[in-house]
Amino acid sequence: MRISSIMMYNMAVARINDQQSALARTQQALSTGRRINVPSDDPIGAASALTVSGADAQNDQFTSNRSGAKSTLSEEDGILQGVTELIQNVQAAVITARNGTLSDKDRGFIAEDLRGQLDQLLGLANSKDGTGNYFFSGYQSQTAPFSATGSSAQYSGDSGSRRLQVAAGQQLAVGDSGQDVFQNIRSGNGTFTTSAVATNTGSGLVSAGSVVSPASLTRHDYQINFSVVAGVTTYSVLDSTTSTTLSSGNPYTSGNAISFDGLQFNVSGSPASGDQFKLAPSPNQSLFQTVSDLIKVLGTPATGVAGTASLHNGLTAVHSALDNALDNILTVRASVGSRLNQLDALDAVGSDLHLQYQQTLSSLQDTDYNAALSTFSQQQLSLEAAQKSFAKVMGLSLFTYL
């Protein structure tokens, strides 16, 4: 093969250019601290780094979502704390109203204070978060959940609960429906209610009662009818749902337990002949309705024995409803606390993931200075040798020896 001078020149120049390019890449890696500055530096490594960067960016978004969720849930817990304190204040008002020395006017003052408490409750239920969304409207976050309707409040939201993606494959509720918090609260003892008929004339007081045999429950309505003949008081038990008399002529002793179909309660005092007490399955009752019922009870004059008995029976029913409302609020708050704990745990996992992603990216992209400096020295020496050999080769000519 004949080697011409121009071929030798081109080959030498190409080799020097290659070495200069390699030296420039190594120098750039040393100056930037990045081994991969363009995808061509390491196509496989660049693709892997892109995948890891995407995963890290997603993890950062989850971290941001969790921060927002924490803020919202913490605000909700603060509102529920206010509701808790309000219910406790109302419960204290019930205890005060039981004082037999209070007059109708005194109880009227308590009722007036409770109207302010009811307005405060409505304000708490219509609270907004920092972005202007209502906490308790469900998915209808731009709609005020509650509006006053005479003695109670109407719910305009829905039963949904807004959720946020807080980790891969995991969503978390960042709010609670107003139905669950303020509306769907069992009245009575949570299973059944006891009440005195408004036309009673005696001093009979009925307790809230309890369940003694869940397996025997029928979910029926019942009626307890009292009869007084020759000074002897007896009662009969009627299943109103089936129109069946379960028992009759039962001797009455004030405060003794009355039990049937898994239910137990007592009546104390002196019921008059014809007085009736009713039992029914516990319906849901809103907290607004409970406070309104209390205001109504306190605003009704307690005239005579029957009026006093009606007052105390009404207060007993409201007290049970308030207990249930408080239990419900505390259950929701426990759920909020549990979600906050989950977010803290997810933050710890997210922090570990971020560190792992950064370490992986570093191993893929960052410059190994020891290796790069060694390579740089070798490439620099090779380039100098190529340049010197090129100068000598280009100096070879037959004319030099003629």
C-alpha positions as CSV (number, residue, x, y, z in Angstrom):
1,M,0.0,0.0,0.0
2,R,1.4,3.4,-1.0
3,I,1.3,5.9,1.8
4,S,1.3,9.5,0.6
5,S,2.3,12.5,2.5
6,I,-1.3,13.9,2.5
7,M,-2.6,10.6,3.9
8,M,-0.1,10.7,6.7
9,Y,-1.0,14.3,7.4
10,N,-4.8,13.6,7.5
11,M,-4.4,10.6,9.8
12,A,-2.2,12.5,12.2
13,V,-4.5,15.5,12.3
14,A,-7.6,13.2,12.9
15,R,-5.8,11.5,15.8
16,I,-4.9,14.8,17.4
17,N,-8.4,16.1,17.0
18,D,-9.8,13.0,18.7
19,Q,-7.4,13.3,21.6
20,Q,-8.2,17.0,21.9
21,S,-11.9,16.2,22.0
22,A,-11.4,13.6,24.7
23,L,-9.2,16.0,26.7
24,A,-11.9,18.7,26.4
25,R,-14.6,16.3,27.7
26,T,-12.5,15.3,30.6
27,Q,-11.7,18.9,31.4
28,Q,-15.4,19.8,31.2
29,A,-16.2,16.9,33.6
30,L,-13.6,18.3,36.0
31,S,-14.9,21.8,35.8
32,T,-18.6,21.0,36.1
33,G,-18.4,18.1,38.5
34,R,-20.7,16.1,36.1
35,R,-19.5,13.1,34.3
36,I,-22.5,13.3,31.9
37,N,-23.0,16.8,30.4
38,V,-24.7,15.7,27.2
39,P,-26.4,12.4,26.5
40,S,-23.7,11.3,24.1
41,D,-21.2,11.2,27.0
42,D,-23.0,8.1,28.3
43,P,-26.3,7.3,26.6
44,I,-27.2,4.4,28.9
45,G,-26.2,6.4,32.0
46,A,-28.1,9.5,30.8
47,A,-31.3,7.4,30.3
48,S,-31.0,5.9,33.7
49,A,-30.4,9.3,35.3
50,L,-33.5,10.7,33.5
51,T,-35.6,7.9,35.0
52,V,-34.2,8.4,38.5
53,S,-34.7,12.2,38.2
54,G,-38.3,11.7,37.2
55,A,-38.9,9.4,40.2
56,D,-37.2,12.0,42.5
57,A,-39.4,14.8,41.0
58,Q,-42.5,12.7,41.7
59,N,-41.4,12.1,45.2
60,D,-40.9,15.9,45.7
61,Q,-44.4,16.4,44.5
62,F,-45.7,13.9,47.0
63,T,-43.8,15.8,49.7
64,S,-45.4,19.0,48.6
65,N,-48.9,17.3,48.7
66,R,-48.2,16.0,52.2
67,S,-47.2,19.4,53.4
68,G,-50.5,20.8,52.1
69,A,-52.5,17.9,53.6
70,K,-50.8,18.5,57.0
71,S,-51.7,22.1,56.9
72,T,-55.3,21.4,56.0
73,L,-55.8,18.6,58.6
74,S,-54.1,20.7,61.3
75,E,-56.5,23.5,60.6
76,E,-59.5,21.1,60.7
77,D,-58.3,19.7,64.0
78,G,-58.2,23.3,65.4
79,I,-61.8,23.9,64.2
80,L,-62.9,20.6,65.8
81,Q,-61.2,21.6,69.0
82,G,-63.4,24.7,69.0
83,V,-66.5,22.5,68.4
84,T,-65.5,20.2,71.3
85,E,-65.2,23.1,73.7
86,L,-68.5,24.5,72.5
87,I,-70.3,21.2,73.1
88,Q,-68.7,21.0,76.6
89,N,-70.0,24.5,77.3
90,V,-73.5,23.5,76.2
91,Q,-73.3,20.4,78.4
92,A,-72.4,22.6,81.3
93,A,-75.5,24.7,80.5
94,V,-77.6,21.6,80.8
95,I,-76.2,20.8,84.2
96,T,-76.8,24.4,85.3
97,A,-80.4,24.2,84.0
98,R,-81.1,21.2,86.2
99,N,-80.8,23.3,89.3
100,G,-84.2,23.3,90.9
101,T,-83.7,26.8,92.3
102,L,-83.6,28.4,88.8
103,S,-86.7,30.3,87.7
104,D,-88.1,30.3,84.1
105,K,-86.4,33.7,83.7
106,D,-83.0,32.3,84.7
107,R,-83.4,29.5,82.2
108,G,-84.4,32.1,79.6
109,F,-81.0,33.8,80.1
110,I,-79.3,30.4,79.6
111,A,-81.3,29.9,76.4
112,E,-80.3,33.4,75.1
113,D,-76.6,32.5,75.6
114,L,-77.1,29.2,73.8
115,R,-78.5,31.1,70.8
116,G,-75.1,32.8,70.6
117,Q,-73.4,29.4,70.9
118,L,-75.6,28.1,68.0
119,D,-74.4,31.0,65.8
120,Q,-70.8,30.2,66.8
121,L,-71.4,26.6,65.9
122,L,-72.7,27.6,62.5
123,G,-69.6,29.7,61.9
124,L,-67.3,26.9,62.9
125,A,-69.1,24.5,60.5
126,N,-68.7,27.0,57.7
127,S,-65.0,27.5,58.2
128,K,-62.7,27.8,55.2
129,D,-59.1,26.8,54.7
130,G,-56.2,29.0,53.5
131,T,-57.2,28.6,49.8
132,G,-60.8,29.6,50.4
133,N,-62.3,26.1,50.3
134,Y,-64.9,25.1,52.9
135,F,-63.7,22.3,55.2
136,F,-67.0,20.4,55.6
137,S,-68.7,20.7,52.2
138,G,-67.4,17.4,50.9
139,Y,-66.6,17.7,47.2
140,Q,-68.6,21.0,47.0
141,S,-65.7,22.9,48.4
142,Q,-66.9,26.3,47.0
143,T,-70.3,25.9,48.6
144,A,-71.1,27.0,52.1
145,P,-72.1,23.6,53.8
146,F,-74.6,25.0,56.3
147,S,-77.3,27.6,56.3
148,A,-79.6,28.6,59.1
149,T,-83.2,27.4,58.7
150,G,-85.2,28.8,61.6
151,S,-84.3,26.6,64.6
152,S,-81.8,24.4,62.9
153,A,-79.4,24.3,59.8
154,Q,-79.6,22.8,56.3
155,Y,-76.7,21.0,54.8
156,S,-75.8,21.9,51.2
157,G,-72.7,19.9,50.7
158,D,-72.4,16.2,49.9
159,S,-71.1,13.0,51.6
160,G,-67.8,13.0,49.8
161,S,-64.4,13.5,51.3
162,R,-61.6,15.3,49.3
163,R,-58.5,13.1,48.9
164,L,-55.0,13.9,47.9
165,Q,-52.2,11.7,46.5
166,V,-49.6,11.6,49.2
167,A,-47.5,8.7,48.0
168,A,-47.3,6.3,45.1
169,G,-50.5,4.3,45.1
170,Q,-51.8,6.0,48.3
171,Q,-54.4,8.7,48.6
172,L,-55.5,10.3,51.9
173,A,-58.6,12.2,52.9
174,V,-57.8,15.8,53.7
175,G,-61.3,16.8,54.8
176,D,-64.5,15.4,56.3
177,S,-68.0,15.7,55.2
178,G,-70.3,17.9,57.2
179,Q,-72.8,15.1,57.2
180,D,-70.3,12.8,59.1
181,V,-69.2,15.6,61.5
182,F,-72.4,17.5,62.4
183,Q,-75.4,15.6,60.9
184,N,-75.2,11.8,61.2
185,I,-75.3,11.7,65.0
186,R,-77.4,9.1,66.8
187,S,-79.9,10.5,69.3
188,G,-80.9,8.9,72.6
189,N,-78.3,6.4,73.8
190,G,-77.3,5.5,70.3
191,T,-79.6,2.6,69.9
192,F,-83.0,3.8,71.1
193,T,-84.6,6.9,72.5
194,T,-86.9,7.4,75.4
195,S,-89.4,10.3,75.7
196,A,-92.4,11.4,77.7
197,V,-95.6,12.3,76.0
198,A,-96.2,16.0,76.1
199,T,-99.7,15.5,77.7
200,N,-98.4,13.7,80.8
201,T,-99.6,15.2,84.0
202,G,-97.5,13.2,86.6
203,S,-93.9,13.7,87.7
204,G,-92.5,10.6,86.0
205,L,-88.9,11.0,84.8
206,V,-87.6,8.6,82.2
207,S,-83.9,7.6,81.9
208,A,-81.9,7.3,78.6
209,G,-81.7,3.5,79.0
210,S,-79.3,1.0,77.7
211,V,-79.0,-2.2,75.7
212,V,-78.7,-5.4,77.8
213,S,-79.1,-8.0,75.1
214,P,-78.1,-6.9,71.6
215,A,-79.3,-10.2,70.1
216,S,-82.9,-9.5,71.4
217,L,-83.2,-6.1,69.8
218,T,-86.2,-5.7,67.4
219,R,-85.9,-2.1,66.2
220,H,-89.6,-1.7,67.0
221,D,-91.4,1.3,68.6
222,Y,-92.8,0.8,72.1
223,Q,-95.2,2.5,74.4
224,I,-95.3,2.3,78.2
225,N,-98.8,3.1,79.6
226,F,-99.3,3.9,83.3
227,S,-102.4,3.3,85.2
228,V,-103.2,4.3,88.8
229,V,-106.1,2.5,90.5
230,A,-106.8,2.8,94.2
231,G,-103.4,4.3,94.7
232,V,-101.6,1.4,93.1
233,T,-99.5,2.2,90.0
234,T,-99.0,-0.3,87.3
235,Y,-97.8,-0.2,83.7
236,S,-98.2,-2.1,80.5
237,V,-95.8,-2.5,77.6
238,L,-97.1,-2.2,74.0
239,D,-95.2,-3.0,70.9
240,S,-96.5,-0.1,68.7
241,T,-95.0,-1.5,65.5
242,T,-96.9,-4.8,65.7
243,S,-99.8,-3.5,68.0
244,T,-99.0,-6.3,70.4
245,T,-99.2,-6.0,74.2
246,L,-96.0,-7.5,75.6
247,S,-97.1,-7.3,79.3
248,S,-99.7,-5.6,81.4
249,G,-100.4,-5.0,85.1
250,N,-96.7,-4.7,85.9
251,P,-96.3,-3.3,89.4
252,Y,-94.4,0.0,89.3
253,T,-91.7,1.0,91.8
254,S,-89.9,4.3,91.2
255,G,-86.4,3.8,89.8
256,N,-86.7,0.1,89.2
257,A,-85.5,-1.2,85.9
258,I,-88.0,-2.0,83.1
259,S,-86.7,-4.6,80.7
260,F,-88.0,-6.2,77.5
261,D,-86.7,-7.2,74.0
262,G,-83.1,-6.5,75.0
263,L,-83.8,-2.9,76.3
264,Q,-83.6,-1.6,79.8
265,F,-84.5,1.8,81.3
266,N,-86.2,3.1,84.4
267,V,-88.9,5.6,85.3
268,S,-88.7,7.5,88.5
269,G,-91.2,9.8,90.3
270,S,-94.9,9.4,90.3
271,P,-96.5,9.0,86.9
272,A,-100.2,9.8,86.8
273,S,-102.8,7.5,85.4
274,G,-102.8,7.7,81.6
275,D,-99.2,9.0,81.4
276,Q,-97.2,7.5,78.6
277,F,-93.6,7.1,77.7
278,K,-92.3,6.1,74.3
279,L,-89.3,4.2,73.0
280,A,-88.1,4.2,69.4
281,P,-84.9,3.3,67.4
282,S,-82.4,6.1,67.5
283,P,-82.6,8.3,64.4
284,N,-79.8,10.6,63.3
285,Q,-80.0,14.1,64.6
286,S,-77.8,17.1,63.8
287,L,-75.9,18.9,66.4
288,F,-77.7,22.1,65.4
289,Q,-81.0,20.4,66.1
290,T,-79.8,19.2,69.5
291,V,-78.8,22.7,70.6
292,S,-82.1,24.1,69.2
293,D,-84.0,21.5,71.1
294,L,-82.2,22.6,74.3
295,I,-83.1,26.2,73.6
296,K,-86.7,25.2,73.2
297,V,-86.8,23.2,76.4
298,L,-85.3,26.0,78.4
299,G,-87.7,28.5,76.9
300,T,-90.8,26.5,77.9
301,P,-92.1,27.5,81.3
302,A,-91.9,24.7,83.9
303,T,-95.3,25.1,85.5
304,G,-96.3,22.7,88.3
305,V,-95.2,19.1,88.7
306,A,-95.9,18.1,85.1
307,G,-94.0,21.1,83.8
308,T,-91.0,20.3,86.0
309,A,-91.0,16.7,84.8
310,S,-91.2,17.8,81.2
311,L,-88.2,20.1,81.7
312,H,-86.1,17.3,83.2
313,N,-87.2,14.7,80.6
314,G,-86.3,17.2,77.9
315,L,-82.9,17.9,79.5
316,T,-82.2,14.2,79.8
317,A,-82.8,13.7,76.1
318,V,-80.7,16.6,75.1
319,H,-77.9,15.5,77.5
320,S,-77.7,12.1,75.8
321,A,-77.7,13.7,72.3
322,L,-74.9,16.0,73.4
323,D,-72.9,13.0,74.7
324,N,-73.3,11.3,71.3
325,A,-72.3,14.5,69.5
326,L,-69.2,14.9,71.6
327,D,-68.3,11.2,71.0
328,N,-68.7,11.7,67.3
329,I,-66.5,14.8,67.2
330,L,-63.8,13.1,69.2
331,T,-64.0,10.1,66.8
332,V,-63.5,12.5,63.8
333,R,-60.6,14.2,65.6
334,A,-59.0,10.8,66.3
335,S,-59.3,10.1,62.6
336,V,-57.6,13.4,61.8
337,G,-54.8,12.6,64.2
338,S,-54.3,9.2,62.7
339,R,-54.0,10.8,59.2
340,L,-51.5,13.3,60.5
341,N,-49.4,10.4,61.9
342,Q,-49.6,8.7,58.6
343,L,-48.3,11.8,56.9
344,D,-45.4,12.0,59.3
345,A,-44.5,8.4,58.6
346,L,-44.7,9.0,54.8
347,D,-42.5,12.0,55.2
348,A,-39.8,9.9,56.8
349,V,-40.1,7.4,54.0
350,G,-40.1,10.1,51.4
351,S,-37.0,11.7,52.9
352,D,-35.2,8.3,52.7
353,L,-36.3,7.9,49.1
354,H,-35.0,11.4,48.2
355,L,-31.6,10.5,49.7
356,Q,-31.5,7.2,47.8
357,Y,-32.4,9.0,44.5
358,Q,-29.7,11.6,45.1
359,Q,-27.1,9.0,45.8
360,T,-28.1,7.0,42.6
361,L,-27.9,10.2,40.5
362,S,-24.5,11.0,42.0
363,S,-23.2,7.6,41.1
364,L,-24.6,8.0,37.5
365,Q,-23.7,11.7,36.8
366,D,-21.0,13.0,39.2
367,T,-17.4,13.1,38.3
368,D,-14.9,10.7,40.0
369,Y,-12.2,13.3,40.5
370,N,-9.4,10.8,41.2
371,A,-10.2,8.8,38.0
372,A,-10.8,12.0,35.9
373,L,-7.5,13.6,37.0
374,S,-5.6,10.5,36.1
375,T,-7.4,10.3,32.7
376,F,-6.8,14.0,32.1
377,S,-3.0,13.5,32.7
378,Q,-2.9,10.5,30.4
379,Q,-4.8,12.3,27.7
380,Q,-2.7,15.4,28.0
381,L,0.5,13.3,27.7
382,S,-0.9,11.4,24.7
383,L,-1.8,14.6,23.0
384,E,1.6,16.1,23.5
385,A,3.3,12.9,22.2
386,A,1.0,13.0,19.1
387,Q,1.7,16.6,18.4
388,K,5.5,16.0,18.7
389,S,5.4,12.9,16.6
390,F,3.3,14.7,14.0
391,A,5.9,17.4,13.7
392,K,8.7,14.9,13.2
393,V,6.8,12.8,10.7
394,M,5.8,15.9,8.7
395,G,9.5,16.8,8.6
396,L,10.5,13.6,6.8
397,S,11.3,14.2,3.0
398,L,13.8,12.9,0.5
399,F,14.8,16.4,-0.3
400,T,16.4,16.6,3.1
401,Y,19.0,14.0,2.1
402,L,19.7,15.3,-1.4
